[in-house]
Amino acid sequence: MAILTNAVLLLSFSITSDFGLDPELPGVHDLPVFARKKASYEAVKKQAAKNRMTYTLVSCGAFLDWCLSTGFAGLNFREKKAWLFGDGNNVHPWTTLRDIGQATANVLLHPQETLNRPVYIHSMFASQSQLFEIAKEVTGGNWTVTYNDMELLLRNALEDLEAGRISDATFVVQIQYCLSNKALAHPWRVDDNYLVGLEEWDLEKVKGLIQEIANQD
């Protein structure tokens, strides 16, 4: 009977294309960069309320390995430059792409426990400054640090967007602003790592990842 119930649920089941911050926090989905995520989330909630489908949303914070390797995390390993969001001290979730994939697959094994809600996962909770300190320890040498006024950068990005001056930075800044803001990005109050088979990363594992990415540069 349990197998039949799970099968019925999966026939009308959706994992929304979100994979970011907590959609239940006021303000997260209000920024233009998240407009499509907001529309998707509101649409599945509306259909679920009418018993037309079920859904799960995976909230994972920032993509740890991708952000480090692309410079999105504000760390340039080759030039040893750090571009910090505000003071860099806001702690929030980071999750690797591998852990996100594992969690998403395991959501399908727990349709009842993950029914019609966000599932909250992480590889680690850390601030940008903490990642920077690990990077300095791993790579050595002297780094140049820039502290950025994220409120000002956000205003400029939104003005550019309204004026049609659109670039990658127009949207990147909006996400980085969220990561700097405790009201929009902070450790999960409810954590689902155990449910979907994830283990939190220890310091040595994070050092190993940063070393691997730094060596690629």
PyRosetta script that sets phi, psi and omega in degrees:
from pyrosetta import init, pose_from_sequence

init()
pose = pose_from_sequence("MAILTNAVLLLSFSITSDFGLDPELPGVHDLPVFARKKASYEAVKKQAAKNRMTYTLVSCGAFLDWCLSTGFAGLNFREKKAWLFGDGNNVHPWTTLRDIGQATANVLLHPQETLNRPVYIHSMFASQSQLFEIAKEVTGGNWTVTYNDMELLLRNALEDLEAGRISDATFVVQIQYCLSNKALAHPWRVDDNYLVGLEEWDLEKVKGLIQEIANQD")
pose.set_psi(1, -40.3)
pose.set_omega(1, 179.0)
pose.set_phi(2, -62.5)
pose.set_psi(2, -40.0)
pose.set_omega(2, 179.9)
pose.set_phi(3, -63.9)
pose.set_psi(3, -42.9)
pose.set_omega(3, 179.1)
pose.set_phi(4, -62.7)
pose.set_psi(4, -43.3)
pose.set_omega(4, 179.8)
pose.set_phi(5, -61.3)
pose.set_psi(5, -45.1)
pose.set_omega(5, 179.0)
pose.set_phi(6, -62.2)
pose.set_psi(6, -39.9)
pose.set_omega(6, -179.4)
pose.set_phi(7, -64.2)
pose.set_psi(7, -41.3)
pose.set_omega(7, 178.7)
pose.set_phi(8, -62.9)
pose.set_psi(8, -42.2)
pose.set_omega(8, 178.9)
pose.set_phi(9, -61.8)
pose.set_psi(9, -42.7)
pose.set_omega(9, -176.1)
pose.set_phi(10, -69.6)
pose.set_psi(10, -23.6)
pose.set_omega(10, 179.2)
pose.set_phi(11, -61.8)
pose.set_psi(11, -30.6)
pose.set_omega(11, -178.0)
pose.set_phi(12, -123.8)
pose.set_psi(12, 40.2)
pose.set_omega(12, -172.0)
pose.set_phi(13, -108.0)
pose.set_psi(13, 143.5)
pose.set_omega(13, 178.1)
pose.set_phi(14, -135.5)
pose.set_psi(14, 134.9)
pose.set_omega(14, 165.6)
pose.set_phi(15, -101.0)
pose.set_psi(15, 112.4)
pose.set_omega(15, -173.1)
pose.set_phi(16, -69.6)
pose.set_psi(16, 153.3)
pose.set_omega(16, -179.8)
pose.set_phi(17, -83.1)
pose.set_psi(17, 77.8)
pose.set_omega(17, -178.3)
pose.set_phi(18, -118.7)
pose.set_psi(18, -77.5)
pose.set_omega(18, 175.3)
pose.set_phi(19, 51.8)
pose.set_psi(19, 61.4)
pose.set_omega(19, -179.2)
pose.set_phi(20, -154.2)
pose.set_psi(20, -130.9)
pose.set_omega(20, -177.3)
pose.set_phi(21, -84.7)
pose.set_psi(21, 176.1)
pose.set_omega(21, -176.7)
pose.set_phi(22, -69.3)
pose.set_psi(22, 113.5)
pose.set_omega(22, -178.1)
pose.set_phi(23, -70.3)
pose.set_psi(23, -12.9)
pose.set_omega(23, -179.8)
pose.set_phi(24, -85.2)
pose.set_psi(24, -9.6)
pose.set_omega(24, 179.0)
pose.set_phi(25, -79.6)
pose.set_psi(25, 127.6)
pose.set_omega(25, 177.7)
pose.set_phi(26, -57.3)
pose.set_psi(26, 130.2)
pose.set_omega(26, 176.8)
pose.set_phi(27, 102.8)
pose.set_psi(27, -24.4)
pose.set_omega(27, -175.7)
pose.set_phi(28, -63.5)
pose.set_psi(28, -51.3)
pose.set_omega(28, -176.9)
pose.set_phi(29, -87.6)
pose.set_psi(29, 7.1)
pose.set_omega(29, -179.0)
pose.set_phi(30, -85.2)
pose.set_psi(30, -17.5)
pose.set_omega(30, 178.8)
pose.set_phi(31, -75.9)
pose.set_psi(31, 144.8)
pose.set_omega(31, -177.3)
pose.set_phi(32, -55.4)
pose.set_psi(32, -33.5)
pose.set_omega(32, -177.9)
pose.set_phi(33, -61.5)
pose.set_psi(33, -24.1)
pose.set_omega(33, -178.2)
pose.set_phi(34, -104.9)
pose.set_psi(34, 15.6)
pose.set_omega(34, -174.1)
pose.set_phi(35, -59.4)
pose.set_psi(35, -42.8)
pose.set_omega(35, -178.7)
pose.set_phi(36, -70.4)
pose.set_psi(36, -36.1)
pose.set_omega(36, 176.6)
pose.set_phi(37, -64.2)
pose.set_psi(37, -40.9)
pose.set_omega(37, 178.7)
pose.set_phi(38, -61.7)
pose.set_psi(38, -45.4)
pose.set_omega(38, -179.8)
pose.set_phi(39, -62.8)
pose.set_psi(39, -41.3)
pose.set_omega(39, 179.7)
pose.set_phi(40, -64.4)
pose.set_psi(40, -44.5)
pose.set_omega(40, -177.9)
pose.set_phi(41, -65.7)
pose.set_psi(41, -43.5)
pose.set_omega(41, 179.7)
pose.set_phi(42, -65.1)
pose.set_psi(42, -34.9)
pose.set_omega(42, -179.0)
pose.set_phi(43, -67.7)
pose.set_psi(43, -45.0)
pose.set_omega(43, -178.4)
pose.set_phi(44, -70.7)
pose.set_psi(44, -34.9)
pose.set_omega(44, 177.1)
pose.set_phi(45, -63.9)
pose.set_psi(45, -39.0)
pose.set_omega(45, 179.1)
pose.set_phi(46, -63.8)
pose.set_psi(46, -43.9)
pose.set_omega(46, 179.7)
pose.set_phi(47, -69.4)
pose.set_psi(47, -37.6)
pose.set_omega(47, 178.8)
pose.set_phi(48, -65.2)
pose.set_psi(48, -36.0)
pose.set_omega(48, 178.7)
pose.set_phi(49, -64.5)
pose.set_psi(49, -23.8)
pose.set_omega(49, 178.2)
pose.set_phi(50, -97.7)
pose.set_psi(50, 10.1)
pose.set_omega(50, -179.9)
pose.set_phi(51, 58.5)
pose.set_psi(51, 32.9)
pose.set_omega(51, 179.0)
pose.set_phi(52, -95.5)
pose.set_psi(52, -16.5)
pose.set_omega(52, 179.9)
pose.set_phi(53, -165.9)
pose.set_psi(53, 170.7)
pose.set_omega(53, 171.0)
pose.set_phi(54, -124.4)
pose.set_psi(54, 161.8)
pose.set_omega(54, -177.9)
pose.set_phi(55, -150.2)
pose.set_psi(55, 163.4)
pose.set_omega(55, 167.5)
pose.set_phi(56, -140.9)
pose.set_psi(56, 140.9)
pose.set_omega(56, 176.1)
pose.set_phi(57, -116.8)
pose.set_psi(57, 133.0)
pose.set_omega(57, -179.7)
pose.set_phi(58, -100.3)
pose.set_psi(58, 116.1)
pose.set_omega(58, 176.2)
pose.set_phi(59, -101.2)
pose.set_psi(59, 120.8)
pose.set_omega(59, -172.6)
pose.set_phi(60, -129.1)
pose.set_psi(60, 0.9)
pose.set_omega(60, -176.4)
pose.set_phi(61, 72.6)
pose.set_psi(61, -143.0)
pose.set_omega(61, 179.7)
pose.set_phi(62, -87.5)
pose.set_psi(62, 150.1)
pose.set_omega(62, 178.5)
pose.set_phi(63, -78.4)
pose.set_psi(63, 106.5)
pose.set_omega(63, -170.7)
pose.set_phi(64, -57.9)
pose.set_psi(64, -58.9)
pose.set_omega(64, -175.2)
pose.set_phi(65, -68.7)
pose.set_psi(65, -40.7)
pose.set_omega(65, -179.8)
pose.set_phi(66, -64.7)
pose.set_psi(66, -43.7)
pose.set_omega(66, -179.6)
pose.set_phi(67, -63.4)
pose.set_psi(67, -38.0)
pose.set_omega(67, 178.9)
pose.set_phi(68, -70.8)
pose.set_psi(68, -40.6)
pose.set_omega(68, -174.6)
pose.set_phi(69, -77.8)
pose.set_psi(69, -25.7)
pose.set_omega(69, -177.8)
pose.set_phi(70, -95.8)
pose.set_psi(70, -10.8)
pose.set_omega(70, -175.1)
pose.set_phi(71, 90.6)
pose.set_psi(71, -2.8)
pose.set_omega(71, -179.9)
pose.set_phi(72, -61.3)
pose.set_psi(72, -28.3)
pose.set_omega(72, 178.9)
pose.set_phi(73, -78.5)
pose.set_psi(73, 1.0)
pose.set_omega(73, 176.0)
pose.set_phi(74, 84.7)
pose.set_psi(74, 12.5)
pose.set_omega(74, -178.1)
pose.set_phi(75, -116.9)
pose.set_psi(75, 119.3)
pose.set_omega(75, 177.2)
pose.set_phi(76, -104.7)
pose.set_psi(76, 101.5)
pose.set_omega(76, -174.2)
pose.set_phi(77, -70.3)
pose.set_psi(77, -34.7)
pose.set_omega(77, -177.5)
pose.set_phi(78, -68.2)
pose.set_psi(78, -46.1)
pose.set_omega(78, -177.3)
pose.set_phi(79, -93.3)
pose.set_psi(79, -4.0)
pose.set_omega(79, -177.9)
pose.set_phi(80, 53.1)
pose.set_psi(80, 56.4)
pose.set_omega(80, 176.7)
pose.set_phi(81, -124.4)
pose.set_psi(81, 136.8)
pose.set_omega(81, 177.6)
pose.set_phi(82, -116.4)
pose.set_psi(82, 129.4)
pose.set_omega(82, 179.8)
pose.set_phi(83, -115.7)
pose.set_psi(83, 97.2)
pose.set_omega(83, -170.9)
pose.set_phi(84, -90.9)
pose.set_psi(84, 142.8)
pose.set_omega(84, 178.5)
pose.set_phi(85, -83.3)
pose.set_psi(85, 106.4)
pose.set_omega(85, -174.6)
pose.set_phi(86, 64.5)
pose.set_psi(86, -130.1)
pose.set_omega(86, 176.7)
pose.set_phi(87, -86.9)
pose.set_psi(87, -4.9)
pose.set_omega(87, 177.4)
pose.set_phi(88, 78.4)
pose.set_psi(88, 6.9)
pose.set_omega(88, -170.1)
pose.set_phi(89, -100.1)
pose.set_psi(89, 2.2)
pose.set_omega(89, -179.9)
pose.set_phi(90, -75.4)
pose.set_psi(90, 125.2)
pose.set_omega(90, -179.7)
pose.set_phi(91, -89.7)
pose.set_psi(91, 132.5)
pose.set_omega(91, -179.4)
pose.set_phi(92, -154.1)
pose.set_psi(92, 172.7)
pose.set_omega(92, -178.0)
pose.set_phi(93, -75.3)
pose.set_psi(93, 143.6)
pose.set_omega(93, 170.1)
pose.set_phi(94, -130.5)
pose.set_psi(94, 138.1)
pose.set_omega(94, -179.6)
pose.set_phi(95, -139.0)
pose.set_psi(95, 135.3)
pose.set_omega(95, 178.3)
pose.set_phi(96, -73.7)
pose.set_psi(96, 157.9)
pose.set_omega(96, 178.7)
pose.set_phi(97, -61.2)
pose.set_psi(97, -37.0)
pose.set_omega(97, 178.9)
pose.set_phi(98, -63.3)
pose.set_psi(98, -44.9)
pose.set_omega(98, 179.6)
pose.set_phi(99, -66.2)
pose.set_psi(99, -36.0)
pose.set_omega(99, 177.2)
pose.set_phi(100, -63.4)
pose.set_psi(100, -43.5)
pose.set_omega(100, 179.2)
pose.set_phi(101, -62.8)
pose.set_psi(101, -42.8)
pose.set_omega(101, 179.4)
pose.set_phi(102, -64.0)
pose.set_psi(102, -44.7)
pose.set_omega(102, -179.7)
pose.set_phi(103, -63.2)
pose.set_psi(103, -41.5)
pose.set_omega(103, -179.5)
pose.set_phi(104, -63.4)
pose.set_psi(104, -43.2)
pose.set_omega(104, 177.9)
pose.set_phi(105, -63.0)
pose.set_psi(105, -40.6)
pose.set_omega(105, -177.2)
pose.set_phi(106, -75.2)
pose.set_psi(106, -19.3)
pose.set_omega(106, 171.9)
pose.set_phi(107, -56.3)
pose.set_psi(107, -37.1)
pose.set_omega(107, -177.8)
pose.set_phi(108, -66.6)
pose.set_psi(108, -20.1)
pose.set_omega(108, 178.6)
pose.set_phi(109, -86.4)
pose.set_psi(109, -8.1)
pose.set_omega(109, -177.1)
pose.set_phi(110, -132.3)
pose.set_psi(110, 59.5)
pose.set_omega(110, -175.9)
pose.set_phi(111, -63.8)
pose.set_psi(111, -33.3)
pose.set_omega(111, -179.1)
pose.set_phi(112, -74.1)
pose.set_psi(112, -43.2)
pose.set_omega(112, -176.7)
pose.set_phi(113, -71.2)
pose.set_psi(113, -24.1)
pose.set_omega(113, -177.5)
pose.set_phi(114, -108.2)
pose.set_psi(114, 15.6)
pose.set_omega(114, -172.9)
pose.set_phi(115, -66.1)
pose.set_psi(115, 122.2)
pose.set_omega(115, 170.3)
pose.set_phi(116, 53.6)
pose.set_psi(116, 51.4)
pose.set_omega(116, 179.0)
pose.set_phi(117, -161.6)
pose.set_psi(117, 163.4)
pose.set_omega(117, 169.1)
pose.set_phi(118, -72.5)
pose.set_psi(118, 143.1)
pose.set_omega(118, 171.4)
pose.set_phi(119, -107.3)
pose.set_psi(119, 125.8)
pose.set_omega(119, -171.6)
pose.set_phi(120, -103.1)
pose.set_psi(120, 120.9)
pose.set_omega(120, -177.0)
pose.set_phi(121, -131.6)
pose.set_psi(121, 164.9)
pose.set_omega(121, 175.0)
pose.set_phi(122, -163.8)
pose.set_psi(122, 150.9)
pose.set_omega(122, 166.5)
pose.set_phi(123, -90.5)
pose.set_psi(123, -34.5)
pose.set_omega(123, 177.6)
pose.set_phi(124, -159.5)
pose.set_psi(124, 156.1)
pose.set_omega(124, 167.7)
pose.set_phi(125, -106.6)
pose.set_psi(125, 124.0)
pose.set_omega(125, -178.2)
pose.set_phi(126, -161.1)
pose.set_psi(126, 159.7)
pose.set_omega(126, 172.8)
pose.set_phi(127, -93.2)
pose.set_psi(127, 163.5)
pose.set_omega(127, 175.0)
pose.set_phi(128, -60.7)
pose.set_psi(128, -38.5)
pose.set_omega(128, 179.4)
pose.set_phi(129, -63.2)
pose.set_psi(129, -37.6)
pose.set_omega(129, 178.3)
pose.set_phi(130, -65.2)
pose.set_psi(130, -40.9)
pose.set_omega(130, 175.6)
pose.set_phi(131, -63.7)
pose.set_psi(131, -38.7)
pose.set_omega(131, 178.4)
pose.set_phi(132, -62.1)
pose.set_psi(132, -43.6)
pose.set_omega(132, 179.3)
pose.set_phi(133, -62.3)
pose.set_psi(133, -40.1)
pose.set_omega(133, 177.1)
pose.set_phi(134, -64.6)
pose.set_psi(134, -42.1)
pose.set_omega(134, 179.7)
pose.set_phi(135, -61.1)
pose.set_psi(135, -42.3)
pose.set_omega(135, 179.0)
pose.set_phi(136, -64.3)
pose.set_psi(136, -39.8)
pose.set_omega(136, 179.2)
pose.set_phi(137, -65.2)
pose.set_psi(137, -41.2)
pose.set_omega(137, -176.1)
pose.set_phi(138, -73.9)
pose.set_psi(138, -41.2)
pose.set_omega(138, -172.5)
pose.set_phi(139, -95.2)
pose.set_psi(139, -23.6)
pose.set_omega(139, -177.1)
pose.set_phi(140, 69.5)
pose.set_psi(140, -174.2)
pose.set_omega(140, 177.7)
pose.set_phi(141, 79.0)
pose.set_psi(141, 177.7)
pose.set_omega(141, -179.1)
pose.set_phi(142, -98.6)
pose.set_psi(142, 129.5)
pose.set_omega(142, 179.7)
pose.set_phi(143, -105.6)
pose.set_psi(143, 147.5)
pose.set_omega(143, 171.2)
pose.set_phi(144, -97.8)
pose.set_psi(144, 132.0)
pose.set_omega(144, -175.4)
pose.set_phi(145, -118.2)
pose.set_psi(145, 133.8)
pose.set_omega(145, 173.8)
pose.set_phi(146, -121.6)
pose.set_psi(146, 126.4)
pose.set_omega(146, 176.0)
pose.set_phi(147, -99.4)
pose.set_psi(147, 130.4)
pose.set_omega(147, -171.8)
pose.set_phi(148, -112.7)
pose.set_psi(148, 140.9)
pose.set_omega(148, 174.9)
pose.set_phi(149, -80.9)
pose.set_psi(149, 98.9)
pose.set_omega(149, -173.4)
pose.set_phi(150, -72.1)
pose.set_psi(150, -28.3)
pose.set_omega(150, 176.1)
pose.set_phi(151, -63.3)
pose.set_psi(151, -44.3)
pose.set_omega(151, 179.5)
pose.set_phi(152, -65.5)
pose.set_psi(152, -45.4)
pose.set_omega(152, 179.9)
pose.set_phi(153, -62.3)
pose.set_psi(153, -38.0)
pose.set_omega(153, 177.8)
pose.set_phi(154, -65.1)
pose.set_psi(154, -45.9)
pose.set_omega(154, 179.3)
pose.set_phi(155, -58.3)
pose.set_psi(155, -44.0)
pose.set_omega(155, 179.8)
pose.set_phi(156, -63.6)
pose.set_psi(156, -40.6)
pose.set_omega(156, -179.5)
pose.set_phi(157, -64.9)
pose.set_psi(157, -41.9)
pose.set_omega(157, -179.7)
pose.set_phi(158, -69.6)
pose.set_psi(158, -35.3)
pose.set_omega(158, 175.6)
pose.set_phi(159, -64.8)
pose.set_psi(159, -42.2)
pose.set_omega(159, 178.0)
pose.set_phi(160, -62.6)
pose.set_psi(160, -42.1)
pose.set_omega(160, -179.9)
pose.set_phi(161, -62.6)
pose.set_psi(161, -44.3)
pose.set_omega(161, -179.6)
pose.set_phi(162, -64.8)
pose.set_psi(162, -33.5)
pose.set_omega(162, -178.3)
pose.set_phi(163, -85.6)
pose.set_psi(163, -2.7)
pose.set_omega(163, -179.8)
pose.set_phi(164, 83.5)
pose.set_psi(164, 9.8)
pose.set_omega(164, 177.3)
pose.set_phi(165, -90.3)
pose.set_psi(165, 83.1)
pose.set_omega(165, -169.7)
pose.set_phi(166, -104.8)
pose.set_psi(166, 130.7)
pose.set_omega(166, 175.3)
pose.set_phi(167, -142.6)
pose.set_psi(167, 175.8)
pose.set_omega(167, 176.0)
pose.set_phi(168, -56.8)
pose.set_psi(168, -39.6)
pose.set_omega(168, -177.4)
pose.set_phi(169, -62.8)
pose.set_psi(169, -29.9)
pose.set_omega(169, 179.6)
pose.set_phi(170, -55.7)
pose.set_psi(170, -38.0)
pose.set_omega(170, -177.5)
pose.set_phi(171, -94.5)
pose.set_psi(171, -35.8)
pose.set_omega(171, 179.7)
pose.set_phi(172, -58.5)
pose.set_psi(172, -44.5)
pose.set_omega(172, -178.3)
pose.set_phi(173, -60.0)
pose.set_psi(173, -37.2)
pose.set_omega(173, -179.9)
pose.set_phi(174, -61.6)
pose.set_psi(174, -41.2)
pose.set_omega(174, 179.4)
pose.set_phi(175, -70.6)
pose.set_psi(175, -43.4)
pose.set_omega(175, 179.4)
pose.set_phi(176, -63.6)
pose.set_psi(176, -34.1)
pose.set_omega(176, 174.8)
pose.set_phi(177, -60.2)
pose.set_psi(177, -45.3)
pose.set_omega(177, 178.7)
pose.set_phi(178, -58.9)
pose.set_psi(178, -42.9)
pose.set_omega(178, -178.0)
pose.set_phi(179, -66.4)
pose.set_psi(179, -21.3)
pose.set_omega(179, 179.5)
pose.set_phi(180, -88.7)
pose.set_psi(180, -8.4)
pose.set_omega(180, -169.7)
pose.set_phi(181, -109.3)
pose.set_psi(181, 115.9)
pose.set_omega(181, -177.0)
pose.set_phi(182, -60.9)
pose.set_psi(182, -30.8)
pose.set_omega(182, -179.5)
pose.set_phi(183, -69.0)
pose.set_psi(183, -23.5)
pose.set_omega(183, -175.5)
pose.set_phi(184, -107.6)
pose.set_psi(184, -19.9)
pose.set_omega(184, -177.9)
pose.set_phi(185, -147.1)
pose.set_psi(185, 115.1)
pose.set_omega(185, 178.4)
pose.set_phi(186, -156.8)
pose.set_psi(186, 167.1)
pose.set_omega(186, 179.0)
pose.set_phi(187, -54.7)
pose.set_psi(187, 141.3)
pose.set_omega(187, -178.1)
pose.set_phi(188, -59.9)
pose.set_psi(188, 139.5)
pose.set_omega(188, 174.2)
pose.set_phi(189, -76.2)
pose.set_psi(189, -30.4)
pose.set_omega(189, 174.1)
pose.set_phi(190, -122.7)
pose.set_psi(190, 131.7)
pose.set_omega(190, -175.4)
pose.set_phi(191, -122.8)
pose.set_psi(191, 134.8)
pose.set_omega(191, -176.0)
pose.set_phi(192, -110.6)
pose.set_psi(192, 17.4)
pose.set_omega(192, -179.5)
pose.set_phi(193, -52.6)
pose.set_psi(193, -47.4)
pose.set_omega(193, -176.3)
pose.set_phi(194, -62.4)
pose.set_psi(194, -41.1)
pose.set_omega(194, -177.6)
pose.set_phi(195, -60.6)
pose.set_psi(195, -39.9)
pose.set_omega(195, -175.7)
pose.set_phi(196, -103.7)
pose.set_psi(196, 14.6)
pose.set_omega(196, 170.1)
pose.set_phi(197, 77.4)
pose.set_psi(197, 29.7)
pose.set_omega(197, 177.8)
pose.set_phi(198, -103.6)
pose.set_psi(198, 147.2)
pose.set_omega(198, 173.6)
pose.set_phi(199, -114.7)
pose.set_psi(199, 140.2)
pose.set_omega(199, 177.9)
pose.set_phi(200, -67.4)
pose.set_psi(200, 140.4)
pose.set_omega(200, -179.1)
pose.set_phi(201, -74.5)
pose.set_psi(201, 141.8)
pose.set_omega(201, 173.1)
pose.set_phi(202, -92.2)
pose.set_psi(202, 173.6)
pose.set_omega(202, -173.7)
pose.set_phi(203, -61.1)
pose.set_psi(203, -41.3)
pose.set_omega(203, -177.4)
pose.set_phi(204, -64.5)
pose.set_psi(204, -36.0)
pose.set_omega(204, 178.7)
pose.set_phi(205, -67.7)
pose.set_psi(205, -39.1)
pose.set_omega(205, 177.1)
pose.set_phi(206, -65.5)
pose.set_psi(206, -42.4)
pose.set_omega(206, 177.4)
pose.set_phi(207, -59.1)
pose.set_psi(207, -41.7)
pose.set_omega(207, 179.8)
pose.set_phi(208, -62.5)
pose.set_psi(208, -40.6)
pose.set_omega(208, 178.8)
pose.set_phi(209, -64.7)
pose.set_psi(209, -46.1)
pose.set_omega(209, -179.5)
pose.set_phi(210, -64.4)
pose.set_psi(210, -40.0)
pose.set_omega(210, 177.4)
pose.set_phi(211, -61.2)
pose.set_psi(211, -43.3)
pose.set_omega(211, 179.8)
pose.set_phi(212, -62.2)
pose.set_psi(212, -44.2)
pose.set_omega(212, -178.6)
pose.set_phi(213, -70.3)
pose.set_psi(213, -41.3)
pose.set_omega(213, 179.1)
pose.set_phi(214, -61.9)
pose.set_psi(214, -38.0)
pose.set_omega(214, -179.3)
pose.set_phi(215, -68.0)
pose.set_psi(215, -27.3)
pose.set_omega(215, 178.8)
pose.set_phi(216, -70.2)
pose.set_psi(216, -26.5)
pose.set_omega(216, 179.6)
pose.set_phi(217, -79.1)
pose.dump_pdb("model.pdb")
